[in-house]
Amino acid sequence: MTPGSEPRHAAHETVEERLAEEVVEELELHEVPSDEEEPLPSMSEQIAEQLGGVRGLIESSLPVLVFVLLNVVLGDAVVGLDKQTALYWALAGSVTSAVGIGVYRLIRKEPVRHAVNGLFGIAIGAFLAWRTGEAKNFYLPGILLTFGQAAVLLLSVVVRKPIIGYAWGIMANKGHQDWFGNARLFRTFQWLTLVWVVSLSIRAGIQYYLWALGEANALGIVRILISWPIYAATFAFTAWAIHRVTSTQKAAPA
């Protein structure tokens, strides 16, 4: 075919394609290669995010610590105020510290998710303790919530819809829940969900035992000392177990 004898529509297509390429180059509309996508956070970063970092741990424990200290110092142990008066002051101090943390974060324009969650739990516990006049009931909502979480996780295993699998899909798989078709991952999520059931049950069980004994101050101390370490250890083990399975499957020949 001699130059200039190409079909009319072919020439028009060539011009249009060339024009389109120039527009794309001018506006920098080229598709970003998949290997340049923003990487997912590392396992350690995910753990830090879930716990709110060291600062989050301190802020979540501070209202409970204030309650325990004021209840002990103002009660028979030191100052000698009557039980009800000491309790009311302890409740006021705990709620005030929780509100103060939230206000401080707002002033500094920082995320308040952890502070709001903590304030909500503290407020419910404080209301129960105030209404019943029993310091131990300050911790009851947290105990019941933890038992409830364990029950929901166990139910998800029974119906073969392990919640840990859904959590992994959201946190580390870009929202995709395609692990149902992966038999090994499915089994991993099943037993990891059971690990969480045991972890939550241990935390709640120890606290409930102290609540039943009426050991309010011991309950507060135990809550601070065991809750977050157990949570962090369980989360870290979960991340390690999932990473071990996924990395092994990626390394396996197709």
C-alpha positions in Angstrom: 0.0 0.0 0.0 1.5 3.3 -1.1 1.8 6.3 1.3 -1.4 8.2 1.4 -3.5 5.3 0.1 -4.5 4.1 3.6 -8.2 3.8 4.3 -9.8 7.1 5.5 -11.0 5.7 8.8 -7.6 4.3 9.6 -6.0 7.7 9.2 -8.6 9.3 11.4 -8.0 6.6 14.1 -4.3 7.3 14.0 -4.7 11.0 14.4 -7.2 10.5 17.3 -5.0 8.0 19.1 -2.0 10.4 18.7 -4.1 13.3 20.1 -5.3 11.1 23.0 -1.7 10.2 23.9 -0.7 13.9 23.9 -3.6 14.8 26.2 -2.7 12.0 28.6 0.9 13.0 28.7 0.0 16.7 29.1 -2.3 16.0 32.0 -0.2 13.1 33.5 -3.2 10.8 33.4 -1.1 7.6 33.0 -2.3 4.7 35.2 -0.2 4.3 38.3 1.6 0.9 38.2 0.3 -1.6 40.8 3.7 -2.0 42.3 3.7 1.7 43.2 0.5 1.5 45.4 0.8 2.7 48.9 2.0 -0.2 51.0 -0.1 -1.5 53.9 1.0 -0.7 57.4 3.4 -3.2 59.0 2.2 -5.5 61.7 3.9 -3.5 64.4 2.2 -0.3 63.0 -1.2 -2.0 63.1 -0.7 -3.1 66.7 0.3 0.4 67.7 -2.8 1.8 65.9 -5.1 -0.6 67.6 -3.7 0.2 71.0 -3.3 3.9 70.4 0.4 3.7 71.0 2.0 4.2 74.4 0.1 7.5 74.8 -3.1 5.7 74.2 -2.4 3.1 76.8 -1.6 5.8 79.4 -4.7 7.8 78.6 -7.0 4.9 78.7 -5.6 3.8 82.1 -5.4 7.2 83.7 -9.1 7.6 84.6 -9.1 4.1 86.2 -5.9 4.9 88.1 -7.4 8.2 89.4 -10.5 6.4 90.6 -8.4 3.8 92.5 -6.0 6.3 94.0 -8.8 8.7 95.2 -10.9 5.9 96.5 -8.0 4.5 98.6 -6.5 7.8 99.7 -9.8 9.5 100.6 -11.3 6.4 102.2 -10.5 4.6 105.4 -7.0 3.8 104.4 -5.7 7.4 104.6 -8.0 10.4 105.0 -10.8 8.5 106.6 -13.8 9.8 104.7 -16.9 7.6 104.8 -17.4 5.1 102.0 -20.0 7.1 100.0 -18.1 10.4 100.1 -14.8 8.8 99.1 -16.6 7.1 96.2 -18.2 10.3 94.9 -14.9 12.1 94.9 -13.2 9.2 93.2 -16.0 9.1 90.5 -15.7 12.9 90.0 -11.9 12.7 89.6 -12.1 9.8 87.2 -14.7 11.4 84.9 -12.9 14.8 85.1 -9.6 13.2 84.0 -11.4 11.4 81.1 -13.0 14.6 80.0 -9.8 16.5 80.3 -8.0 14.0 78.1 -10.6 14.5 75.4 -10.6 18.3 75.7 -6.8 18.4 75.5 -6.8 16.4 72.3 -9.5 18.6 70.8 -7.5 21.7 71.6 -4.4 20.2 69.9 -6.6 19.0 67.0 -5.6 15.4 67.6 -7.7 12.3 67.0 -10.2 11.7 69.9 -11.4 8.2 69.1 -9.6 6.5 72.0 -10.5 9.4 74.3 -14.2 9.2 73.4 -14.3 5.5 73.8 -12.7 5.7 77.2 -15.0 8.5 78.3 -18.1 6.5 77.3 -17.0 3.5 79.3 -16.0 5.6 82.3 -19.3 7.5 82.3 -21.4 4.3 82.3 -19.3 2.8 85.1 -19.5 5.9 87.1 -23.3 6.1 86.8 -23.6 2.5 88.0 -21.3 3.0 90.9 -23.1 6.3 91.9 -26.5 4.7 91.7 -25.6 1.6 93.7 -23.1 3.2 96.1 -20.7 0.3 95.3 -17.2 1.2 94.0 -16.9 -2.3 92.4 -19.7 -1.5 89.9 -17.5 1.1 88.3 -15.8 -1.8 86.5 -18.9 -3.9 85.8 -19.7 -2.5 82.3 -16.2 -3.3 81.1 -16.4 -6.8 82.5 -19.8 -7.5 80.8 -18.6 -5.9 77.6 -15.6 -8.2 77.5 -17.7 -11.3 78.1 -20.1 -10.1 75.4 -17.2 -9.8 72.9 -16.0 -13.3 73.7 -19.5 -14.7 73.2 -19.9 -13.0 69.8 -16.5 -14.3 68.7 -17.4 -17.8 69.8 -20.7 -17.6 67.9 -18.8 -16.5 64.7 -16.7 -19.7 65.0 -19.8 -21.9 65.5 -21.4 -20.5 62.3 -18.1 -20.7 60.5 -17.8 -16.9 59.9 -14.7 -16.2 62.1 -14.6 -12.5 62.9 -10.8 -12.4 62.9 -10.9 -13.2 59.2 -13.2 -10.2 58.5 -10.9 -8.0 60.6 -7.9 -9.2 58.7 -9.7 -8.5 55.4 -10.4 -4.9 56.5 -7.0 -4.2 58.0 -4.6 -6.0 55.8 -6.4 -7.1 52.6 -7.8 -3.8 51.3 -11.3 -4.7 52.4 -11.4 -7.9 50.3 -12.9 -11.0 52.0 -11.6 -13.6 49.6 -10.1 -15.7 52.3 -13.2 -18.0 52.4 -11.8 -19.7 49.3 -8.5 -20.4 51.0 -8.8 -23.5 53.2 -5.7 -22.9 55.2 -6.4 -19.3 55.9 -10.0 -20.2 56.9 -8.7 -22.7 59.4 -6.2 -20.2 60.7 -8.9 -17.6 61.3 -11.1 -20.2 63.0 -8.6 -21.1 65.6 -7.3 -17.6 66.0 -10.8 -16.4 66.8 -10.9 -19.1 69.5 -7.6 -17.8 70.8 -9.3 -14.4 71.2 -12.3 -16.0 73.0 -9.9 -17.5 75.5 -8.0 -14.3 75.9 -11.1 -12.2 76.5 -12.5 -14.8 78.8 -9.4 -14.8 81.0 -9.4 -11.0 81.3 -13.1 -10.8 82.1 -13.0 -13.9 84.3 -10.3 -12.6 86.6 -12.0 -9.2 87.0 -15.4 -10.8 87.6 -13.9 -13.0 90.4 -12.6 -9.9 92.1 -15.9 -8.1 91.5 -17.8 -11.0 93.1 -15.5 -10.7 96.1 -16.1 -7.0 96.4 -12.4 -6.1 96.0 -12.9 -2.8 94.1 -9.4 -1.5 94.6 -7.7 -4.8 93.6 -10.0 -5.0 90.6 -8.9 -1.6 89.4 -5.2 -2.5 89.8 -5.7 -5.8 88.0 -7.5 -4.1 85.2 -4.6 -1.7 84.6 -1.9 -4.4 84.9 -3.4 -7.3 82.9 -5.9 -6.0 80.4 -3.7 -4.2 77.9 -0.7 -6.6 78.1 -3.0 -9.5 77.4 -4.6 -7.6 74.6 -1.3 -6.6 73.1 0.1 -10.2 73.3 -3.0 -11.7 71.7 -2.9 -9.1 68.9 0.8 -9.6 68.3 0.4 -13.4 68.2 -2.6 -13.1 65.8 -0.6 -10.9 63.4 2.4 -13.3 63.5 0.3 -16.3 62.8 -1.5 -14.7 59.9 1.7 -13.4 58.4 3.3 -16.8 58.7 0.5 -18.4 56.7 0.3 -15.7 54.0 4.0 -15.4 53.5 4.3 -19.2 53.2 1.6 -19.3 50.5 3.2 -16.4 48.6 6.5 -18.2 48.6 4.9 -21.5 47.4 5.3 -22.2 43.6 2.2 -21.6 41.6 
